[in-house]
Amino acid sequence: MEQKGTNRQRMLALSILSLVVVVLAYNALFSFSYSVGPNYRNVSIDTRVNITNSKPEVLGVLIENPITLNAGGSHIVSCNATIRDYNGADTISNVTAIFWNNASIPQASPDDGNNHYTNASCTQNVSDGLYTANFTCNFSVLYFADAGSDWVCNVTATDSYAFNASVGSSNSNSNLTTINQLLALNVTSLVDYGNMAVGDTSGPEEANVTNFGNQNINVSVLGYGNKSGDGLAFVCQIGNITIANEKFSLNQTDPYANYVPLSTTYQMIGGLTLLQQTNDAVPVVNSTYWRLYVPPNPFGQCNGTIVFQAESS
């Protein structure tokens, strides 16, 4: 009987001790302290606040650097952002981004192929399941976008948490990159003089040149029959045509004698400058004109090559 009484006393003591621990823990978490200095000269009290919502934070933005555009087309530029929201990554309702040339226009400018692009809905890639998620913001940047080292990608995250959705809680972060200069052009695919006889001089054949880069350009040309430097304009089934018999001009109505003979080395087409495209819908195109004299005595199908090269203006 004495042993049983001792066990009950021990169990009661443990229960009381556990209750004391719970009470102390509760007080530590939910109670407040109040202390008085000597003769109430100073009084210390606790302070408390419960933060129910926080703004999303764009922790960092990564972007390729430098950027080389695609001649005559578009290049996908990706801004990759890491975003944190202490309400939970799943409360990030929308991520947007702006990519613009900070050296030439303000961030709030309208979209323009030369200097300003917007992505209104970036794509979430991965989330840690807690507070952080990664987003990719892509931009289809056109070939004539301004070259320079002041392009900025600015990413903005918006929180959908009910408490602050109405005030549009957001935060931004950005990064800089460079778009390289692009000297590029495109030309009509074929100059076809048609059927000619020995001794004939062709009429003018048009070859259109389009600026496919992001710089003002001049254009130089050279020619060959079979391989560069062979001194020929055409290699024919029988015989050939020397290079000086093929000529070019910017003036369609010039007589053949005033056209400039093609050469085996690059020579500038004088007076031809194609400006950088500034209208998203209108390429910059200019015309060149070509004429051919057929000397004695080639025959049959003839083939040759003209090389057009973009030069810095």
C-alpha positions in Angstrom: 0.0 0.0 0.0 2.9 2.4 0.8 4.4 1.7 -2.7 1.1 2.5 -4.5 0.8 5.7 -2.5 4.3 6.8 -3.5 3.5 6.1 -7.2 0.4 8.2 -7.1 2.3 11.1 -5.5 4.9 10.9 -8.2 2.3 10.9 -11.0 0.6 13.9 -9.3 3.9 15.7 -9.1 4.6 15.1 -12.8 1.2 16.4 -13.8 1.6 19.5 -11.8 5.1 20.1 -13.3 3.7 19.6 -16.9 0.9 22.1 -16.2 3.5 24.6 -14.9 5.5 24.2 -18.1 2.5 24.7 -20.3 1.5 27.8 -18.4 5.0 29.3 -18.6 5.2 28.6 -22.3 1.7 30.2 -22.8 2.8 33.3 -20.9 6.0 33.5 -22.8 4.1 33.5 -26.1 0.9 35.4 -25.3 1.4 37.4 -22.2 3.3 40.6 -21.8 5.8 41.9 -19.3 5.6 45.0 -17.1 8.3 46.2 -14.9 8.8 49.3 -12.8 12.1 51.0 -12.0 13.0 52.5 -8.7 10.2 54.6 -7.4 8.5 54.4 -10.8 11.3 56.5 -12.3 10.9 54.4 -15.5 8.4 51.7 -16.6 9.1 49.0 -19.2 6.4 47.4 -21.2 6.3 45.0 -24.2 5.1 45.9 -27.6 3.4 43.6 -30.1 2.2 43.6 -33.7 1.0 40.8 -36.0 1.9 41.3 -39.7 -0.8 39.7 -41.8 0.5 40.5 -45.2 3.8 41.5 -46.9 4.6 42.8 -50.3 6.2 40.4 -52.9 9.9 41.1 -53.5 11.8 40.7 -56.8 15.1 39.4 -55.4 17.0 39.4 -58.6 16.8 39.5 -62.4 19.1 37.6 -64.8 19.3 38.4 -68.5 21.7 37.3 -71.3 24.5 39.8 -71.9 25.5 40.8 -74.5 22.6 40.2 -77.0 23.2 39.5 -80.7 20.0 40.0 -82.7 18.9 37.9 -85.7 19.3 39.6 -89.1 15.9 40.3 -90.6 14.0 38.5 -87.8 13.5 38.4 -84.1 15.5 37.2 -81.1 14.0 35.9 -77.9 15.4 37.8 -74.9 14.6 36.2 -71.5 14.5 37.9 -68.2 14.6 35.3 -65.4 13.4 36.7 -62.0 13.4 35.2 -58.5 10.4 36.4 -56.5 9.6 36.0 -52.8 6.3 36.5 -51.0 6.0 35.7 -47.3 2.3 35.1 -47.7 3.3 32.2 -49.9 4.6 31.8 -53.4 1.1 30.8 -54.5 -0.2 34.4 -53.7 1.9 35.9 -56.5 -0.9 36.7 -58.9 0.9 38.3 -61.8 4.4 39.1 -62.9 5.1 41.7 -65.7 8.2 43.0 -67.2 9.4 45.9 -69.4 12.6 45.8 -71.6 13.7 49.2 -72.9 16.6 51.3 -73.9 17.1 53.5 -70.9 19.5 55.8 -72.8 16.9 57.0 -75.3 13.4 56.8 -73.7 11.6 56.7 -70.3 10.4 53.4 -69.0 6.7 54.5 -69.3 7.0 55.0 -73.1 4.8 53.0 -75.5 6.1 49.8 -77.1 8.3 50.3 -80.1 10.4 47.9 -82.0 13.5 50.1 -81.7 13.5 50.7 -78.0 10.6 49.4 -75.9 9.0 46.0 -75.2 6.4 44.8 -72.7 5.5 41.3 -71.3 2.2 41.6 -69.4 2.2 38.0 -68.2 5.4 36.3 -67.4 5.6 32.5 -66.9 6.2 30.7 -63.6 8.9 28.0 -64.0 9.3 26.6 -60.5 8.3 27.2 -56.9 9.9 26.0 -53.7 6.4 25.4 -52.3 6.9 28.0 -49.6 7.8 31.6 -50.3 9.9 31.7 -53.5 9.1 31.2 -57.2 11.0 31.7 -60.4 9.5 33.4 -63.4 10.6 33.9 -67.0 9.7 37.0 -69.0 10.3 36.7 -72.7 10.5 39.4 -75.3 10.6 39.0 -79.1 13.2 41.6 -80.0 13.3 42.8 -83.6 16.4 43.0 -85.7 16.4 46.8 -85.8 16.3 47.3 -82.0 18.8 50.0 -81.0 22.3 48.9 -80.2 23.7 50.0 -76.9 24.7 49.1 -73.3 21.7 50.7 -71.5 19.0 48.2 -72.1 17.1 47.5 -68.9 14.8 44.6 -67.9 12.5 45.7 -65.1 10.3 43.0 -63.5 7.3 43.7 -61.3 5.4 41.2 -59.1 1.9 41.7 -57.9 0.4 40.0 -54.8 -3.2 38.6 -54.9 -3.6 38.3 -51.1 -7.0 39.6 -50.3 -5.9 42.3 -47.8 -3.7 44.2 -50.2 -4.9 43.2 -53.6 -7.0 46.4 -53.9 -3.9 48.6 -53.4 -1.8 46.7 -55.9 1.0 45.7 -53.6 4.1 45.3 -55.8 7.8 45.5 -55.9 10.3 45.7 -58.8 13.9 44.8 -59.6 15.9 45.2 -62.8 19.1 44.4 -64.6 21.2 45.9 -67.5 22.3 44.4 -70.7 23.9 45.3 -74.1 22.5 44.8 -77.6 25.3 44.5 -80.1 25.5 46.4 -83.3 24.2 44.4 -86.3 25.3 45.1 -89.8 23.1 43.0 -92.1 21.2 43.2 -95.4 19.1 41.2 -97.7 18.9 41.4 -101.5 16.6 40.2 -104.3 17.5 36.6 -104.9 18.2 36.7 -108.6 19.3 39.1 -111.3 18.1 37.5 -114.5 19.1 39.2 -117.8 17.0 36.7 -119.8 17.8 35.7 -123.4 20.6 37.7 -125.0 22.7 37.4 -128.1 26.4 38.2 -128.5 26.8 41.9 -128.9 23.6 42.7 -126.9 23.4 45.1 -124.0 20.7 44.4 -121.5 18.2 46.8 -120.1 18.4 47.7 -116.4 17.6 44.8 -114.0 16.5 45.8 -110.5 18.0 44.3 -107.3 16.4 45.6 -104.1 18.5 45.9 -100.9 16.9 45.8 -97.5 18.5 46.8 -94.2 18.3 43.8 -92.0 20.3 45.2 -89.1 20.1 48.0 -86.4 22.6 50.4 -88.0 22.7 52.8 -90.9 24.6 51.0 -93.6 26.4 51.5 -96.9 26.6 48.7 -99.4 29.7 47.4 -101.3 29.7 44.7 -104.0 32.0 42.3 -105.8 31.5 39.6 -108.4 32.9 36.3 -109.7 32.0 33.6 -112.2 33.0 30.4 -110.6 35.1 31.4 -107.5 36.1 34.6 -105.9 38.8 36.5 -107.7 38.5 34.7 -111.0 37.9 37.9 -112.9 34.7 36.7 -114.5 31.1 37.9 -114.3 29.7 34.7 -115.8 30.9 31.2 -116.6 29.0 29.8 -119.6 28.4 26.4 -121.1 30.9 27.6 -123.8 33.3 30.4 -122.9 32.7 33.1 -120.2 32.1 36.8 -119.7 34.7 39.0 -118.1 33.7 40.9 -115.0 33.9 44.5 -116.3 31.0 43.7 -118.7 28.5 43.6 -115.8 27.8 47.1 -114.3 25.6 48.8 -111.7 24.0 52.1 -110.9 21.4 53.7 -108.7 19.9 55.5 -111.6 17.8 53.3 -113.7 17.8 55.6 -116.7 21.6 56.0 -116.9 23.2 54.8 -120.2 25.2 51.7 -120.0 28.4 53.7 -120.3 27.6 55.6 -117.1 27.1 52.4 -115.1 30.0 51.4 -112.8 31.8 48.1 -113.8 31.7 45.3 -111.3 35.1 44.3 -109.8 36.7 41.3 -108.1 37.2 43.3 -104.9 34.6 45.1 -102.8 33.7 48.6 -104.0 31.1 50.9 -102.5 27.9 51.7 -104.3 28.2 55.4 -104.2 25.2 57.3 -102.8 23.5 54.3 -101.4 22.8 54.5 -97.6 20.1 52.5 -96.0 19.0 54.0 -92.7 18.1 51.9 -89.6 14.4 50.9 -89.6 12.3 53.1 -87.3 8.8 52.1 -88.4 7.9 48.6 -87.1 5.8 47.9 -90.2 7.9 49.4 -93.0 11.3 47.9 -93.8 14.0 50.1 -95.3 14.6 49.2 -98.9 16.5 50.7 -101.8 17.0 49.8 -105.4 20.1 49.1 -107.4 20.2 48.5 -111.2 22.3 46.1 -113.2 23.2 45.9 -116.9 25.2 43.4 -119.0 27.0 43.5 -122.3 27.7 40.2 -124.0 31.0 40.2 -125.8 32.1 37.6 -128.4 31.8 34.6 -128.1 30.3 32.8 -125.2 27.3 30.5 -125.7 24.6 28.7 -123.7 23.5 29.0 -120.1 25.7 31.4 -118.0 25.9 31.7 -114.3 27.7 34.1 -112.0 27.6 35.6 -108.5 27.3 39.1 -107.1 28.1 39.6 -103.4 26.5 42.4 -101.5 28.0 43.4 -98.2 26.8 45.7 -95.4 29.3 48.4 -94.3 29.2 50.7 -91.4 27.8 54.1 -92.6 
